[in-house]
């Protein structure tokens, strides 16, 4: 696992994970009102509806949300200049309810689910996944889960969990 002091949306990656909660409002939209979830919802207007559907279908789990291209997402990296890039966005649940403190058990489950999905995708490489056309090494980027608005401590509580699952530098954890 690599750690970077950067904005989540400026790190070149194939998978971009957004920390989320499990609340769906009347109308079917997931609550994405603060932090990187709000930032993502402002960049991609359809995310709250997509995530709301996924939560209703399969609960508060790691979900693929959508693919998007470099016209929507252009990290400040020379590998991406003048190239079309496809990035997959995933939810990464850290809370059951947006008003609650982040839940360490939920974060661990999310780490397990993300790692399993990543391993499966790596096994299927060459079968049409986005990074088959991307000019960089496959990576997953996520913010420090449960830290900040979640109220947890990175060093003593969350980092040990992340290190258990994200053993390689395929996983980049960012903070500002």
C-alpha positions as CSV (number, residue, x, y, z in Angstrom):
1,X,0.0,0.0,0.0
2,X,1.3,3.4,-0.9
3,X,0.3,6.6,0.9
4,X,0.2,10.0,-0.8
5,X,-0.7,13.5,0.4
6,X,-2.9,14.4,-2.6
7,X,-6.5,15.0,-3.7
8,X,-8.3,11.8,-4.4
9,X,-9.3,13.1,-7.9
10,X,-5.7,13.9,-8.9
11,X,-4.1,10.5,-8.6
12,X,-4.0,8.4,-11.8
13,X,-5.7,5.1,-11.2
14,X,-8.0,2.5,-12.8
15,X,-10.3,2.2,-9.8
16,X,-11.4,5.2,-7.8
17,X,-13.1,4.4,-4.5
18,X,-15.4,6.8,-2.7
19,X,-16.2,6.4,1.0
20,X,-19.9,6.1,1.5
21,X,-22.7,5.2,4.0
22,X,-25.7,2.9,3.6
23,X,-28.6,5.4,3.7
24,X,-30.9,5.8,0.8
25,X,-33.4,8.7,0.8
26,X,-37.0,8.7,-0.4
27,X,-36.7,8.8,-4.2
28,X,-33.9,6.2,-4.2
29,X,-30.9,8.5,-3.9
30,X,-28.0,7.5,-1.7
31,X,-26.9,10.2,0.8
32,X,-23.6,11.6,-0.5
33,X,-23.6,14.9,1.3
34,X,-20.1,15.4,2.7
35,X,-16.4,14.7,2.0
36,X,-15.3,12.8,-1.1
37,X,-18.8,11.4,-1.6
38,X,-20.1,14.9,-2.1
39,X,-17.2,15.8,-4.3
40,X,-17.9,12.7,-6.4
41,X,-21.6,13.5,-6.6
42,X,-20.8,17.0,-7.8
43,X,-18.5,15.7,-10.5
44,X,-20.9,12.9,-11.6
45,X,-24.5,13.8,-11.0
46,X,-25.8,10.3,-11.5
47,X,-23.8,8.7,-8.7
48,X,-26.4,9.1,-5.9
49,X,-29.0,7.4,-7.9
50,X,-26.7,4.5,-9.0
51,X,-25.4,4.0,-5.5
52,X,-29.0,4.1,-4.1
53,X,-30.0,1.3,-6.5
54,X,-27.0,-0.8,-5.6
55,X,-27.6,-0.4,-1.9
56,X,-31.3,-1.3,-2.2
57,X,-30.3,-4.4,-4.3
58,X,-27.4,-5.7,-2.4
59,X,-26.9,-3.7,0.8
60,X,-24.1,-1.5,2.1
61,X,-21.3,-3.2,0.3
62,X,-18.5,-2.3,-2.1
63,X,-20.2,-1.7,-5.4
64,X,-19.1,-0.9,-9.0
65,X,-20.9,2.4,-9.8
66,X,-19.7,3.4,-13.3
67,X,-16.9,3.9,-15.7
68,X,-16.0,7.4,-16.9
69,X,-13.4,8.8,-19.2
70,X,-10.7,11.5,-19.4
71,X,-13.2,14.1,-20.5
72,X,-14.6,13.9,-17.0
73,X,-11.4,13.0,-15.1
74,X,-8.0,14.3,-16.0
75,X,-5.4,13.7,-13.2
76,X,-2.4,15.9,-13.2
77,X,0.0,13.3,-14.5
78,X,2.0,13.2,-17.7
79,X,0.9,9.6,-18.4
80,X,-2.6,10.9,-19.0
81,X,-1.9,14.0,-21.2
82,X,-3.4,13.6,-24.7
83,X,-4.7,10.1,-23.9
84,X,-8.2,8.8,-23.4
85,X,-8.4,7.2,-20.0
86,X,-11.2,5.0,-18.5
87,X,-11.6,4.8,-14.8
88,X,-14.0,2.7,-12.8
89,X,-15.6,4.2,-9.7
90,X,-16.5,2.1,-6.7
91,X,-18.2,2.7,-3.4
92,X,-16.3,1.9,-0.2
93,X,-18.7,1.8,2.8
94,X,-17.3,3.2,6.1
95,X,-20.6,4.0,7.9
96,X,-24.0,2.5,8.2
97,X,-25.7,5.9,8.7
98,X,-24.1,9.2,7.7
99,X,-24.7,10.6,11.2
100,X,-22.7,7.8,12.8
101,X,-19.0,7.5,13.5
102,X,-17.2,5.2,11.0
103,X,-17.4,1.5,11.8
104,X,-14.1,-0.5,12.0
105,X,-15.9,-3.8,11.2
106,X,-17.5,-2.3,8.1
107,X,-14.2,-0.8,7.0
108,X,-12.6,-4.2,7.3
109,X,-15.4,-5.9,5.4
110,X,-15.1,-3.2,2.7
111,X,-11.3,-3.8,2.5
112,X,-12.0,-7.6,2.1
113,X,-14.6,-7.0,-0.6
114,X,-12.4,-4.5,-2.5
115,X,-9.4,-6.8,-2.4
116,X,-11.5,-9.7,-3.6
117,X,-13.0,-7.7,-6.5
118,X,-9.5,-6.4,-7.5
119,X,-8.0,-9.9,-7.4
120,X,-10.8,-11.2,-9.6
121,X,-10.4,-8.3,-12.1
122,X,-6.6,-8.9,-12.2
123,X,-7.3,-12.6,-13.0
124,X,-9.6,-11.5,-15.9
125,X,-7.1,-9.0,-17.3
126,X,-7.2,-9.0,-21.1
127,X,-11.0,-9.7,-21.2
128,X,-12.0,-6.1,-22.0
129,X,-11.4,-4.4,-18.6
130,X,-10.8,-0.7,-18.8
131,X,-7.0,-0.9,-18.1
132,X,-6.4,-2.9,-21.2
133,X,-6.4,0.4,-23.0
134,X,-4.9,2.6,-20.3
135,X,-1.3,3.8,-20.6
136,X,-0.4,3.1,-16.9
137,X,0.0,0.3,-14.4
138,X,-3.3,-0.7,-12.8
139,X,-4.0,1.0,-9.5
140,X,-6.8,1.5,-6.9
141,X,-7.0,4.8,-5.1
142,X,-9.1,5.5,-2.1
143,X,-9.1,8.1,0.7
144,X,-8.2,7.1,4.3
145,X,-11.4,5.2,5.1
146,X,-13.2,6.4,8.2
147,X,-10.7,9.1,9.0
148,X,-11.8,12.8,8.9
149,X,-15.6,12.9,8.9
150,X,-15.7,9.3,10.2
151,X,-13.9,10.2,13.4
152,X,-11.4,7.4,13.5
153,X,-7.6,7.6,13.9
154,X,-5.5,6.5,10.9
155,X,-2.4,5.3,12.7
156,X,-3.9,3.3,15.5
157,X,-7.3,2.1,14.2
158,X,-7.6,2.2,10.4
159,X,-4.1,1.8,9.0
160,X,-3.5,-1.7,10.5
161,X,-6.7,-2.9,8.8
162,X,-5.8,-1.5,5.4
163,X,-2.3,-2.9,5.6
164,X,-3.7,-6.4,6.2
165,X,-5.5,-6.3,2.9
166,X,-3.6,-3.9,0.7
167,X,-0.2,-5.6,0.7
168,X,1.0,-4.4,-2.7
169,X,1.5,-0.9,-4.2
170,X,-1.6,-1.5,-6.4
171,X,-3.5,0.3,-3.6
172,X,-2.9,4.0,-3.0
173,X,-4.4,5.6,0.1
174,X,-4.6,9.4,-0.1
175,X,-5.1,12.2,2.4
176,X,-4.9,16.0,2.1
